[in-house]
Amino acid sequence: MSQHPHRRWFYLVCYDIADNERRDDASELLSGYGPRVQYSVFEATVESPVAFERLQQALTDIIDPDEDQVRIYPLRVPDLAKITIIGNRRLEERNDFWII
Amino acid sequence: MSQHPHRRWFYLVCYDIADNERRDDASELLSGYGPRVQYSVFEATVESPVAFERLQQALTDIIDPDEDQVRIYPLRVPDLAKITIIGNRRLEERNDFWII
């Protein structure tokens, strides 16, 4: 049993992917991890470091290393409330960070 | 004189902007703040909270609030070394974070 059963790790995942099919594969994968906040930006949550490694491996398997790039930024829970959003266009938004 | 003359604040700025001209205006503005790491993602640095407010205002002036969205995530200096990059495609990269 995990020592931190409720701990979660947050990441911002953004990508430049040159091919439509690979881009769709990446967005489909990432949709399982959290809200798609912009077309190529997801706020991803994982429940363990192992799960994060799985996510990295899955992205590595999807992309073409010569043509694409995925960046993953660690986000800290206190900073989730400090995101500045300018403009009213919305795709998806996280609505659960305050219960962490 | 500032009490923290060398302090800097780091942000990840990403945008979904529907119009080419506004998108170009935003990228031109943001190019003055740091590397364009992906087509719609910049790692921006400011030297004061006032400078951050100016950046926010400038972006607010550029975008159409009904059609566009800019997100600004605070980045912490220790986390700048923890960015995961998958794939070899490169636009621009920061090369100065270790001297902060």
N, CA and C atoms of all chains as a GROMACS GRO file, in nm:
protein
  600
    1MET      N    1   0.084  -0.120   0.000
    1MET     CA    2   0.000   0.000   0.000
    1MET      C    3   0.088   0.125   0.000
    2SER      N    4   0.048   0.224  -0.074
    2SER     CA    5   0.128   0.346  -0.080
    2SER      C    6   0.129   0.417   0.055
    3GLN      N    7   0.242   0.480   0.083
    3GLN     CA    8   0.248   0.558   0.206
    3GLN      C    9   0.174   0.691   0.191
    4HIS      N   10   0.152   0.732   0.067
    4HIS     CA   11   0.083   0.859   0.041
    4HIS      C   12  -0.031   0.833  -0.056
    5PRO      N   13  -0.134   0.767  -0.008
    5PRO     CA   14  -0.236   0.720  -0.101
    5PRO      C   15  -0.306   0.833  -0.176
    6HIS      N   16  -0.304   0.954  -0.122
    6HIS     CA   17  -0.375   1.062  -0.189
    6HIS      C   18  -0.282   1.159  -0.259
    7ARG      N   19  -0.153   1.132  -0.251
    7ARG     CA   20  -0.062   1.226  -0.314
    7ARG      C   21  -0.074   1.217  -0.466
    8ARG      N   22  -0.069   1.332  -0.529
    8ARG     CA   23  -0.068   1.336  -0.675
    8ARG      C   24   0.038   1.433  -0.724
    9TRP      N   25   0.084   1.411  -0.845
    9TRP     CA   26   0.185   1.496  -0.907
    9TRP      C   27   0.122   1.564  -1.028
   10PHE      N   28   0.150   1.692  -1.042
   10PHE     CA   29   0.090   1.771  -1.149
   10PHE      C   30   0.198   1.817  -1.247
   11TYR      N   31   0.161   1.815  -1.372
   11TYR     CA   32   0.254   1.856  -1.477
   11TYR      C   33   0.178   1.934  -1.583
   12LEU      N   34   0.249   2.028  -1.641
   12LEU     CA   35   0.199   2.091  -1.761
   12LEU      C   36   0.269   2.025  -1.880
   13VAL      N   37   0.192   1.972  -1.970
   13VAL     CA   38   0.248   1.903  -2.086
   13VAL      C   39   0.208   1.980  -2.212
   14CYS      N   40   0.306   2.024  -2.289
   14CYS     CA   41   0.276   2.096  -2.414
   14CYS      C   42   0.359   2.034  -2.526
   15TYR      N   43   0.305   2.043  -2.645
   15TYR     CA   44   0.376   1.976  -2.755
   15TYR      C   45   0.368   2.055  -2.884
   16ASP      N   46   0.474   2.040  -2.962
   16ASP     CA   47   0.475   2.075  -3.104
   16ASP      C   48   0.493   1.944  -3.177
   17ILE      N   49   0.390   1.899  -3.242
   17ILE     CA   50   0.394   1.771  -3.314
   17ILE      C   51   0.356   1.799  -3.460
   18ALA      N   52   0.442   1.756  -3.550
   18ALA     CA   53   0.430   1.799  -3.689
   18ALA      C   54   0.324   1.723  -3.767
   19ASP      N   55   0.282   1.608  -3.719
   19ASP     CA   56   0.195   1.519  -3.797
   19ASP      C   57   0.059   1.506  -3.728
   20ASN      N   58  -0.048   1.516  -3.808
   20ASN     CA   59  -0.183   1.514  -3.751
   20ASN      C   60  -0.212   1.386  -3.672
   21GLU      N   61  -0.171   1.272  -3.728
   21GLU     CA   62  -0.203   1.145  -3.663
   21GLU      C   63  -0.128   1.131  -3.530
   22ARG      N   64  -0.002   1.166  -3.531
   22ARG     CA   65   0.074   1.160  -3.405
   22ARG      C   66   0.018   1.259  -3.303
   23ARG      N   67  -0.022   1.377  -3.354
   23ARG     CA   68  -0.078   1.477  -3.263
   23ARG      C   69  -0.209   1.427  -3.201
   24ASP      N   70  -0.290   1.362  -3.283
   24ASP     CA   71  -0.414   1.306  -3.229
   24ASP      C   72  -0.385   1.196  -3.126
   25ASP      N   73  -0.285   1.114  -3.154
   25ASP     CA   74  -0.249   1.008  -3.059
   25ASP      C   75  -0.204   1.069  -2.926
   26ALA      N   76  -0.124   1.175  -2.934
   26ALA     CA   77  -0.076   1.238  -2.811
   26ALA      C   78  -0.192   1.301  -2.734
   27SER      N   79  -0.282   1.369  -2.805
   27SER     CA   80  -0.392   1.435  -2.733
   27SER      C   81  -0.487   1.332  -2.674
   28GLU      N   82  -0.506   1.220  -2.745
   28GLU     CA   83  -0.592   1.114  -2.691
   28GLU      C   84  -0.531   1.055  -2.563
   29LEU      N   85  -0.400   1.030  -2.569
   29LEU     CA   86  -0.332   0.979  -2.449
   29LEU      C   87  -0.345   1.079  -2.334
   30LEU      N   88  -0.313   1.204  -2.361
   30LEU     CA   89  -0.308   1.303  -2.254
   30LEU      C   90  -0.447   1.334  -2.198
   31SER      N   91  -0.550   1.314  -2.280
   31SER     CA   92  -0.686   1.338  -2.230
   31SER      C   93  -0.720   1.247  -2.113
   32GLY      N   94  -0.648   1.137  -2.101
   32GLY     CA   95  -0.669   1.049  -1.988
   32GLY      C   96  -0.602   1.096  -1.860
   33TYR      N   97  -0.526   1.205  -1.870
   33TYR     CA   98  -0.447   1.252  -1.756
   33TYR      C   99  -0.495   1.385  -1.699
   34GLY      N  100  -0.582   1.454  -1.770
   34GLY     CA  101  -0.627   1.582  -1.717
   34GLY      C  102  -0.680   1.671  -1.826
   35PRO      N  103  -0.721   1.793  -1.789
   35PRO     CA  104  -0.788   1.881  -1.884
   35PRO      C  105  -0.696   1.930  -1.996
   36ARG      N  106  -0.754   1.937  -2.114
   36ARG     CA  107  -0.686   1.998  -2.229
   36ARG      C  108  -0.715   2.147  -2.221
   37VAL      N  109  -0.622   2.222  -2.168
   37VAL     CA  110  -0.649   2.364  -2.141
   37VAL      C  111  -0.627   2.451  -2.263
   38GLN      N  112  -0.538   2.407  -2.353
   38GLN     CA  113  -0.526   2.470  -2.485
   38GLN      C  114  -0.508   2.357  -2.586
   39TYR      N  115  -0.506   2.391  -2.716
   39TYR     CA  116  -0.505   2.284  -2.814
   39TYR      C  117  -0.386   2.191  -2.798
   40SER      N  118  -0.272   2.245  -2.761
   40SER     CA  119  -0.154   2.158  -2.746
   40SER      C  120  -0.098   2.165  -2.604
   41VAL      N  121  -0.184   2.192  -2.508
   41VAL     CA  122  -0.141   2.203  -2.368
   41VAL      C  123  -0.239   2.130  -2.277
   42PHE      N  124  -0.186   2.040  -2.195
   42PHE     CA  125  -0.266   1.965  -2.099
   42PHE      C  126  -0.212   1.985  -1.958
   43GLU      N  127  -0.302   1.990  -1.861
   43GLU     CA  128  -0.261   1.984  -1.721
   43GLU      C  129  -0.279   1.839  -1.676
   44ALA      N  130  -0.169   1.768  -1.664
   44ALA     CA  131  -0.174   1.624  -1.639
   44ALA      C  132  -0.151   1.593  -1.492
   45THR      N  133  -0.220   1.493  -1.443
   45THR     CA  134  -0.204   1.446  -1.306
   45THR      C  135  -0.164   1.299  -1.309
   46VAL      N  136  -0.066   1.262  -1.226
   46VAL     CA  137  -0.034   1.122  -1.209
   46VAL      C  138  -0.032   1.090  -1.060
   47GLU      N  139  -0.050   0.963  -1.030
   47GLU     CA  140  -0.062   0.925  -0.889
   47GLU      C  141   0.065   0.865  -0.833
   48SER      N  142   0.168   0.853  -0.914
   48SER     CA  143   0.294   0.797  -0.865
   48SER      C  144   0.405   0.831  -0.963
   49PRO      N  145   0.531   0.828  -0.916
   49PRO     CA  146   0.643   0.845  -1.010
   49PRO      C  147   0.645   0.738  -1.119
   50VAL      N  148   0.602   0.618  -1.085
   50VAL     CA  149   0.598   0.513  -1.187
   50VAL      C  150   0.497   0.549  -1.296
   51ALA      N  151   0.385   0.602  -1.256
   51ALA     CA  152   0.286   0.644  -1.355
   51ALA      C  153   0.340   0.757  -1.443
   52PHE      N  154   0.421   0.844  -1.384
   52PHE     CA  155   0.482   0.949  -1.464
   52PHE      C  156   0.579   0.890  -1.567
   53GLU      N  157   0.655   0.790  -1.524
   53GLU     CA  158   0.745   0.725  -1.620
   53GLU      C  159   0.668   0.658  -1.734
   54ARG      N  160   0.554   0.599  -1.697
   54ARG     CA  161   0.470   0.538  -1.801
   54ARG      C  162   0.422   0.642  -1.902
   55LEU      N  163   0.381   0.757  -1.849
   55LEU     CA  164   0.335   0.865  -1.938
   55LEU      C  165   0.448   0.909  -2.030
   56GLN      N  166   0.566   0.930  -1.975
   56GLN     CA  167   0.681   0.970  -2.058
   56GLN      C  168   0.709   0.867  -2.166
   57GLN      N  169   0.704   0.738  -2.127
   57GLN     CA  170   0.734   0.634  -2.224
   57GLN      C  171   0.629   0.631  -2.334
   58ALA      N  172   0.503   0.647  -2.295
   58ALA     CA  173   0.395   0.645  -2.395
   58ALA      C  174   0.411   0.760  -2.493
   59LEU      N  175   0.448   0.878  -2.443
   59LEU     CA  176   0.470   0.992  -2.533
   59LEU      C  177   0.590   0.966  -2.624
   60THR      N  178   0.694   0.910  -2.567
   60THR     CA  179   0.814   0.877  -2.646
   60THR      C  180   0.778   0.782  -2.759
   61ASP      N  181   0.690   0.687  -2.728
   61ASP     CA  182   0.650   0.589  -2.830
   61ASP      C  183   0.566   0.653  -2.941
   62ILE      N  184   0.493   0.758  -2.907
   62ILE     CA  185   0.404   0.821  -3.005
   62ILE      C  186   0.478   0.914  -3.101
   63ILE      N  187   0.568   0.994  -3.047
   63ILE     CA  188   0.623   1.101  -3.130
   63ILE      C  189   0.733   1.052  -3.223
   64ASP      N  190   0.763   1.135  -3.323
   64ASP     CA  191   0.881   1.119  -3.406
   64ASP      C  192   0.991   1.206  -3.346
   65PRO      N  193   1.099   1.146  -3.299
   65PRO     CA  194   1.197   1.226  -3.224
   65PRO      C  195   1.265   1.334  -3.308
   66ASP      N  196   1.264   1.318  -3.439
   66ASP     CA  197   1.330   1.420  -3.522
   66ASP      C  198   1.237   1.537  -3.556
   67GLU      N  199   1.107   1.514  -3.552
   67GLU     CA  200   1.015   1.617  -3.598
   67GLU      C  201   0.931   1.680  -3.489
   68ASP      N  202   0.927   1.616  -3.372
   68ASP     CA  203   0.833   1.659  -3.269
   68ASP      C  204   0.906   1.695  -3.140
   69GLN      N  205   0.833   1.764  -3.054
   69GLN     CA  206   0.886   1.791  -2.921
   69GLN      C  207   0.772   1.798  -2.820
   70VAL      N  208   0.790   1.731  -2.709
   70VAL     CA  209   0.697   1.741  -2.596
   70VAL      C  210   0.776   1.797  -2.479
   71ARG      N  211   0.718   1.892  -2.410
   71ARG     CA  212   0.781   1.947  -2.289
   71ARG      C  213   0.690   1.920  -2.171
   72ILE      N  214   0.749   1.880  -2.060
   72ILE     CA  215   0.672   1.850  -1.939
   72ILE      C  216   0.730   1.933  -1.825
   73TYR      N  217   0.648   2.023  -1.771
   73TYR     CA  218   0.691   2.110  -1.662
   73TYR      C  219   0.624   2.065  -1.533
   74PRO      N  220   0.703   2.044  -1.427
   74PRO     CA  221   0.638   2.014  -1.299
   74PRO      C  222   0.561   2.135  -1.249
   75LEU      N  223   0.441   2.111  -1.199
   75LEU     CA  224   0.361   2.217  -1.137
   75LEU      C  225   0.347   2.186  -0.990
   76ARG      N  226   0.353   2.288  -0.907
   76ARG     CA  227   0.336   2.265  -0.764
   76ARG      C  228   0.194   2.303  -0.725
   77VAL      N  229   0.140   2.227  -0.631
   77VAL     CA  230   0.000   2.246  -0.595
   77VAL      C  231  -0.032   2.391  -0.558
   78PRO      N  232   0.053   2.458  -0.476
   78PRO     CA  233   0.016   2.596  -0.443
   78PRO      C  234   0.011   2.687  -0.565
   79ASP      N  235   0.088   2.650  -0.669
   79ASP     CA  236   0.091   2.734  -0.788
   79ASP      C  237  -0.029   2.712  -0.879
   80LEU      N  238  -0.103   2.604  -0.857
   80LEU     CA  239  -0.220   2.579  -0.941
   80LEU      C  240  -0.323   2.690  -0.926
   81ALA      N  241  -0.320   2.756  -0.810
   81ALA     CA  242  -0.413   2.866  -0.788
   81ALA      C  243  -0.357   2.999  -0.838
   82LYS      N  244  -0.235   2.996  -0.891
   82LYS     CA  245  -0.169   3.120  -0.934
   82LYS      C  246  -0.156   3.130  -1.085
   83ILE      N  247  -0.229   3.046  -1.155
   83ILE     CA  248  -0.225   3.052  -1.301
   83ILE      C  249  -0.304   3.175  -1.346
   84THR      N  250  -0.241   3.255  -1.429
   84THR     CA  251  -0.308   3.373  -1.485
   84THR      C  252  -0.368   3.334  -1.620
   85ILE      N  253  -0.495   3.360  -1.639
   85ILE     CA  254  -0.560   3.334  -1.767
   85ILE      C  255  -0.612   3.466  -1.821
   86ILE      N  256  -0.567   3.501  -1.941
   86ILE     CA  257  -0.611   3.624  -2.007
   86ILE      C  258  -0.696   3.584  -2.126
   87GLY      N  259  -0.816   3.639  -2.136
   87GLY     CA  260  -0.907   3.602  -2.243
   87GLY      C  261  -1.006   3.499  -2.195
   88ASN      N  262  -1.120   3.494  -2.261
   88ASN     CA  263  -1.231   3.411  -2.216
   88ASN      C  264  -1.248   3.281  -2.294
   89ARG      N  265  -1.166   3.262  -2.396
   89ARG     CA  266  -1.172   3.136  -2.470
   89ARG      C  267  -1.139   3.020  -2.375
   90ARG      N  268  -1.220   2.916  -2.377
   90ARG     CA  269  -1.198   2.802  -2.289
   90ARG      C  270  -1.211   2.672  -2.366
   91LEU      N  271  -1.123   2.580  -2.340
   91LEU     CA  272  -1.141   2.442  -2.385
   91LEU      C  273  -1.188   2.360  -2.265
   92GLU      N  274  -1.093   2.324  -2.180
   92GLU     CA  275  -1.127   2.252  -2.057
   92GLU      C  276  -1.050   2.317  -1.943
   93GLU      N  277  -1.104   2.304  -1.823
   93GLU     CA  278  -1.036   2.357  -1.706
   93GLU      C  279  -1.044   2.255  -1.593
   94ARG      N  280  -0.936   2.246  -1.518
   94ARG     CA  281  -0.935   2.168  -1.396
   94ARG      C  282  -1.034   2.228  -1.297
   95ASN      N  283  -1.105   2.144  -1.224
   95ASN     CA  284  -1.198   2.198  -1.124
   95ASN      C  285  -1.182   2.129  -0.990
   96ASP      N  286  -1.068   2.064  -0.971
   96ASP     CA  287  -1.055   1.984  -0.849
   96ASP      C  288  -0.932   2.018  -0.766
   97PHE      N  289  -0.856   2.122  -0.805
   97PHE     CA  290  -0.728   2.136  -0.736
   97PHE      C  291  -0.745   2.176  -0.591
   98TRP      N  292  -0.859   2.236  -0.558
   98TRP     CA  293  -0.871   2.283  -0.420
   98TRP      C  294  -0.902   2.172  -0.320
   99ILE      N  295  -0.928   2.052  -0.371
   99ILE     CA  296  -0.953   1.943  -0.276
   99ILE      C  297  -0.828   1.858  -0.251
  100ILE      N  298  -0.716   1.894  -0.316
  100ILE     CA  299  -0.593   1.815  -0.299
  100ILE      C  300  -0.548   1.822  -0.153
  101MET      N  301   1.661   5.196  -0.506
  101MET     CA  302   1.731   5.076  -0.554
  101MET      C  303   1.658   4.950  -0.502
  102SER      N  304   1.650   4.851  -0.586
  102SER     CA  305   1.580   4.729  -0.545
  102SER      C  306   1.656   4.659  -0.433
  103GLN      N  307   1.582   4.598  -0.344
  103GLN     CA  308   1.646   4.518  -0.241
  103GLN      C  309   1.697   4.385  -0.296
  104HIS      N  310   1.644   4.345  -0.409
  104HIS     CA  311   1.684   4.218  -0.471
  104HIS      C  312   1.721   4.245  -0.617
  105PRO      N  313   1.834   4.310  -0.637
  105PRO     CA  314   1.863   4.357  -0.773
  105PRO      C  315   1.877   4.245  -0.874
  106HIS      N  316   1.908   4.124  -0.827
  106HIS     CA  317   1.928   4.015  -0.922
  106HIS      C  318   1.812   3.917  -0.926
  107ARG      N  319   1.712   3.946  -0.847
  107ARG     CA  320   1.600   3.852  -0.846
  107ARG      C  321   1.524   3.860  -0.978
  108ARG      N  322   1.483   3.744  -1.026
  108ARG     CA  323   1.399   3.739  -1.145
  108ARG      C  324   1.284   3.641  -1.123
  109TRP      N  325   1.180   3.664  -1.198
  109TRP     CA  326   1.062   3.578  -1.189
  109TRP      C  327   1.044   3.509  -1.324
  110PHE      N  328   1.013   3.381  -1.318
  110PHE     CA  329   1.001   3.301  -1.439
  110PHE      C  330   0.857   3.254  -1.458
  111TYR      N  331   0.815   3.256  -1.583
  111TYR     CA  332   0.680   3.214  -1.616
  111TYR      C  333   0.681   3.134  -1.745
  112LEU      N  334   0.591   3.040  -1.752
  112LEU     CA  335   0.564   2.976  -1.879
  112LEU      C  336   0.438   3.041  -1.936
  113VAL      N  337   0.451   3.094  -2.056
  113VAL     CA  338   0.339   3.162  -2.121
  113VAL      C  339   0.301   3.084  -2.246
  114CYS      N  340   0.176   3.039  -2.252
  114CYS     CA  341   0.131   2.967  -2.372
  114CYS      C  342  -0.001   3.028  -2.417
  115TYR      N  343  -0.025   3.018  -2.546
  115TYR     CA  344  -0.146   3.085  -2.597
  115TYR      C  345  -0.214   3.004  -2.705
  116ASP      N  346  -0.345   3.018  -2.710
  116ASP     CA  347  -0.427   2.981  -2.825
  116ASP      C  348  -0.484   3.111  -2.878
  117ILE      N  349  -0.435   3.157  -2.990
  117ILE     CA  350  -0.480   3.284  -3.048
  117ILE      C  351  -0.530   3.255  -3.189
  118ALA      N  352  -0.654   3.297  -3.215
  118ALA     CA  353  -0.723   3.253  -3.336
  118ALA      C  354  -0.680   3.328  -3.462
  119ASP      N  355  -0.620   3.444  -3.447
  119ASP     CA  356  -0.592   3.532  -3.561
  119ASP      C  357  -0.441   3.545  -3.582
  120ASN      N  358  -0.398   3.535  -3.709
  120ASN     CA  359  -0.254   3.537  -3.738
  120ASN      C  360  -0.187   3.665  -3.690
  121GLU      N  361  -0.253   3.777  -3.715
  121GLU     CA  362  -0.189   3.905  -3.680
  121GLU      C  363  -0.175   3.919  -3.529
  122ARG      N  364  -0.280   3.887  -3.457
  122ARG     CA  365  -0.269   3.895  -3.311
  122ARG      C  366  -0.166   3.795  -3.258
  123ARG      N  367  -0.161   3.677  -3.321
  123ARG     CA  368  -0.063   3.577  -3.278
  123ARG      C  369   0.079   3.627  -3.300
  124ASP      N  370   0.101   3.692  -3.415
  124ASP     CA  371   0.233   3.749  -3.441
  124ASP      C  372   0.266   3.859  -3.340
  125ASP      N  373   0.168   3.941  -3.309
  125ASP     CA  374   0.193   4.047  -3.210
  125ASP      C  375   0.231   3.988  -3.075
  126ALA      N  376   0.162   3.883  -3.036
  126ALA     CA  377   0.192   3.820  -2.907
  126ALA      C  378   0.331   3.758  -2.908
  127SER      N  379   0.365   3.688  -3.016
  127SER     CA  380   0.496   3.623  -3.020
  127SER      C  381   0.607   3.727  -3.026
  128GLU      N  382   0.583   3.838  -3.095
  128GLU     CA  383   0.685   3.943  -3.100
  128GLU      C  384   0.706   4.004  -2.960
  129LEU      N  385   0.595   4.030  -2.893
  129LEU     CA  386   0.607   4.082  -2.756
  129LEU      C  387   0.684   3.984  -2.668
  130LEU      N  388   0.643   3.857  -2.670
  130LEU     CA  389   0.700   3.759  -2.579
  130LEU      C  390   0.846   3.727  -2.612
  131SER      N  391   0.885   3.746  -2.737
  131SER     CA  392   1.024   3.722  -2.774
  131SER      C  393   1.119   3.814  -2.698
  132GLY      N  394   1.067   3.926  -2.649
  132GLY     CA  395   1.149   4.015  -2.568
  132GLY      C  396   1.166   3.968  -2.423
  133TYR      N  397   1.095   3.859  -2.388
  133TYR     CA  398   1.097   3.813  -2.249
  133TYR      C  399   1.170   3.680  -2.227
  134GLY      N  400   1.200   3.611  -2.336
  134GLY     CA  401   1.269   3.483  -2.316
  134GLY      C  402   1.249   3.393  -2.436
  135PRO      N  403   1.306   3.272  -2.427
  135PRO     CA  404   1.307   3.183  -2.543
  135PRO      C  405   1.167   3.133  -2.581
  136ARG      N  406   1.148   3.125  -2.713
  136ARG     CA  407   1.027   3.064  -2.768
  136ARG      C  408   1.055   2.914  -2.777
  137VAL      N  409   1.009   2.840  -2.679
  137VAL     CA  410   1.047   2.699  -2.672
  137VAL      C  411   0.960   2.610  -2.759
  138GLN      N  412   0.837   2.653  -2.783
  138GLN     CA  413   0.751   2.589  -2.883
  138GLN      C  414   0.678   2.701  -2.957
  139TYR      N  415   0.604   2.667  -3.061
  139TYR     CA  416   0.546   2.772  -3.142
  139TYR      C  417   0.456   2.866  -3.062
  140SER      N  418   0.383   2.812  -2.968
  140SER     CA  419   0.295   2.899  -2.889
  140SER      C  420   0.329   2.894  -2.740
  141VAL      N  421   0.455   2.869  -2.710
  141VAL     CA  422   0.499   2.858  -2.570
  141VAL      C  423   0.632   2.933  -2.552
  142PHE      N  424   0.633   3.022  -2.455
  142PHE     CA  425   0.754   3.098  -2.422
  142PHE      C  426   0.789   3.078  -2.275
  143GLU      N  427   0.918   3.075  -2.247
  143GLU     CA  428   0.965   3.082  -2.109
  143GLU      C  429   1.005   3.226  -2.083
  144ALA      N  430   0.921   3.298  -2.012
  144ALA     CA  431   0.939   3.443  -1.995
  144ALA      C  432   1.004   3.474  -1.860
  145THR      N  433   1.089   3.575  -1.860
  145THR     CA  434   1.154   3.623  -1.739
  145THR      C  435   1.120   3.770  -1.720
  146VAL      N  436   1.084   3.806  -1.597
  146VAL     CA  437   1.067   3.948  -1.566
  146VAL      C  438   1.150   3.981  -1.441
  147GLU      N  439   1.181   4.108  -1.428
  147GLU     CA  440   1.272   4.147  -1.319
  147GLU      C  441   1.199   4.208  -1.201
  148SER      N  442   1.068   4.219  -1.211
  148SER     CA  443   0.992   4.277  -1.099
  148SER      C  444   0.845   4.244  -1.115
  149PRO      N  445   0.770   4.247  -1.006
  149PRO     CA  446   0.625   4.230  -1.018
  149PRO      C  447   0.560   4.336  -1.107
  150VAL      N  448   0.615   4.457  -1.106
  150VAL     CA  449   0.560   4.561  -1.193
  150VAL      C  450   0.580   4.524  -1.339
  151ALA      N  451   0.697   4.470  -1.370
  151ALA     CA  452   0.722   4.427  -1.508
  151ALA      C  453   0.628   4.314  -1.547
  152PHE      N  454   0.594   4.228  -1.453
  152PHE     CA  455   0.499   4.121  -1.483
  152PHE      C  456   0.360   4.180  -1.512
  153GLU      N  457   0.322   4.280  -1.435
  153GLU     CA  458   0.192   4.346  -1.463
  153GLU      C  459   0.192   4.411  -1.601
  154ARG      N  460   0.305   4.470  -1.637
  154ARG     CA  461   0.313   4.531  -1.771
  154ARG      C  462   0.299   4.426  -1.879
  155LEU      N  463   0.360   4.310  -1.859
  155LEU     CA  464   0.348   4.202  -1.957
  155LEU      C  465   0.202   4.156  -1.969
  156GLN      N  466   0.139   4.138  -1.855
  156GLN     CA  467  -0.003   4.097  -1.858
  156GLN      C  468  -0.088   4.200  -1.932
  157GLN      N  469  -0.061   4.328  -1.904
  157GLN     CA  470  -0.142   4.432  -1.968
  157GLN      C  471  -0.119   4.434  -2.119
  158ALA      N  472   0.008   4.417  -2.158
  158ALA     CA  473   0.039   4.418  -2.301
  158ALA      C  474  -0.030   4.302  -2.372
  159LEU      N  475  -0.031   4.185  -2.308
  159LEU     CA  476  -0.100   4.070  -2.370
  159LEU      C  477  -0.250   4.094  -2.375
  160THR      N  478  -0.304   4.153  -2.269
  160THR     CA  479  -0.447   4.185  -2.266
  160THR      C  480  -0.483   4.280  -2.380
  161ASP      N  481  -0.393   4.374  -2.408
  161ASP     CA  482  -0.419   4.471  -2.515
  161ASP      C  483  -0.414   4.406  -2.653
  162ILE      N  484  -0.333   4.300  -2.666
  162ILE     CA  485  -0.315   4.237  -2.797
  162ILE      C  486  -0.430   4.143  -2.832
  163ILE      N  487  -0.474   4.064  -2.736
  163ILE     CA  488  -0.565   3.956  -2.772
  163ILE      C  489  -0.709   4.003  -2.787
  164ASP      N  490  -0.789   3.920  -2.851
  164ASP     CA  491  -0.935   3.936  -2.852
  164ASP      C  492  -0.989   3.849  -2.739
  165PRO      N  493  -1.051   3.910  -2.639
  165PRO     CA  494  -1.090   3.831  -2.521
  165PRO      C  495  -1.193   3.723  -2.552
  166ASP      N  496  -1.267   3.737  -2.660
  166ASP     CA  497  -1.368   3.636  -2.691
  166ASP      C  498  -1.311   3.518  -2.769
  167GLU      N  499  -1.202   3.540  -2.840
  167GLU     CA  500  -1.152   3.436  -2.931
  167GLU      C  501  -1.021   3.374  -2.886
  168ASP      N  502  -0.952   3.440  -2.796
  168ASP     CA  503  -0.815   3.398  -2.763
  168ASP      C  504  -0.802   3.363  -2.614
  169GLN      N  505  -0.692   3.295  -2.585
  169GLN     CA  506  -0.660   3.269  -2.446
  169GLN      C  507  -0.509   3.262  -2.428
  170VAL      N  508  -0.461   3.331  -2.327
  170VAL     CA  509  -0.321   3.322  -2.286
  170VAL      C  510  -0.320   3.267  -2.144
  171ARG      N  511  -0.232   3.171  -2.119
  171ARG     CA  512  -0.215   3.118  -1.983
  171ARG      C  513  -0.072   3.145  -1.938
  172ILE      N  514  -0.058   3.187  -1.814
  172ILE     CA  515   0.074   3.217  -1.758
  172ILE      C  516   0.090   3.136  -1.630
  173TYR      N  517   0.189   3.045  -1.632
  173TYR     CA  518   0.216   2.958  -1.518
  173TYR      C  519   0.344   3.005  -1.450
  174PRO      N  520   0.341   3.028  -1.319
  174PRO     CA  521   0.466   3.058  -1.251
  174PRO      C  522   0.558   2.936  -1.252
  175LEU      N  523   0.685   2.961  -1.279
  175LEU     CA  524   0.786   2.855  -1.273
  175LEU      C  525   0.882   2.888  -1.160
  176ARG      N  526   0.924   2.788  -1.087
  176ARG     CA  527   1.021   2.811  -0.980
  176ARG      C  528   1.160   2.773  -1.028
  177VAL      N  529   1.257   2.850  -0.983
  177VAL     CA  530   1.393   2.830  -1.032
  177VAL      C  531   1.440   2.685  -1.016
  178PRO      N  532   1.419   2.620  -0.902
  178PRO     CA  533   1.467   2.481  -0.894
  178PRO      C  534   1.401   2.388  -0.997
  179ASP      N  535   1.281   2.426  -1.039
  179ASP     CA  536   1.209   2.341  -1.135
  179ASP      C  537   1.256   2.362  -1.278
  180LEU      N  538   1.330   2.470  -1.303
  180LEU     CA  539   1.377   2.493  -1.440
  180LEU      C  540   1.471   2.382  -1.484
  181ALA      N  541   1.535   2.318  -1.388
  181ALA     CA  542   1.625   2.207  -1.421
  181ALA      C  543   1.550   2.074  -1.429
  182LYS      N  544   1.419   2.077  -1.403
  182LYS     CA  545   1.341   1.953  -1.400
  182LYS      C  546   1.244   1.942  -1.516
  183ILE      N  547   1.265   2.024  -1.617
  183ILE     CA  548   1.178   2.018  -1.734
  183ILE      C  549   1.216   1.894  -1.814
  184THR      N  550   1.117   1.814  -1.847
  184THR     CA  551   1.141   1.696  -1.931
  184THR      C  552   1.113   1.733  -2.076
  185ILE      N  553   1.208   1.707  -2.162
  185ILE     CA  554   1.189   1.733  -2.305
  185ILE      C  555   1.201   1.599  -2.378
  186ILE      N  556   1.096   1.564  -2.452
  186ILE     CA  557   1.095   1.440  -2.530
  186ILE      C  558   1.098   1.478  -2.678
  187GLY      N  559   1.190   1.422  -2.751
  187GLY     CA  560   1.205   1.458  -2.892
  187GLY      C  561   1.313   1.562  -2.910
  188ASN      N  562   1.370   1.566  -3.031
  188ASN     CA  563   1.486   1.650  -3.057
  188ASN      C  564   1.454   1.779  -3.130
  189ARG      N  565   1.328   1.797  -3.169
  189ARG     CA  566   1.291   1.923  -3.233
  189ARG      C  567   1.318   2.038  -3.138
  190ARG      N  568   1.384   2.143  -3.186
  190ARG     CA  569   1.414   2.258  -3.101
  190ARG      C  570   1.382   2.388  -3.174
  191LEU      N  571   1.322   2.480  -3.102
  191LEU     CA  572   1.312   2.618  -3.151
  191LEU      C  573   1.418   2.700  -3.080
  192GLU      N  574   1.388   2.737  -2.956
  192GLU     CA  575   1.487   2.810  -2.875
  192GLU      C  576   1.488   2.747  -2.737
  193GLU      N  577   1.601   2.760  -2.669
  193GLU     CA  578   1.612   2.709  -2.533
  193GLU      C  579   1.682   2.811  -2.445
  194ARG      N  580   1.636   2.820  -2.324
  194ARG     CA  581   1.705   2.900  -2.223
  194ARG      C  582   1.843   2.840  -2.197
  195ASN      N  583   1.942   2.925  -2.178
  195ASN     CA  584   2.075   2.872  -2.147
  195ASN      C  585   2.137   2.944  -2.028
  196ASP      N  586   2.056   3.009  -1.949
  196ASP     CA  587   2.112   3.092  -1.842
  196ASP      C  588   2.059   3.058  -1.704
  197PHE      N  589   1.975   2.952  -1.690
  197PHE     CA  590   1.909   2.939  -1.561
  197PHE      C  591   2.005   2.903  -1.449
  198TRP      N  592   2.119   2.844  -1.485
  198TRP     CA  593   2.209   2.799  -1.379
  198TRP      C  594   2.288   2.914  -1.315
  199ILE      N  595   2.280   3.035  -1.374
  199ILE     CA  596   2.352   3.146  -1.312
  199ILE      C  597   2.263   3.231  -1.224
  200ILE      N  598   2.136   3.194  -1.212
  200ILE     CA  599   2.043   3.274  -1.130
  200ILE      C  600   2.089   3.274  -0.984
   0.00000   0.00000   0.00000
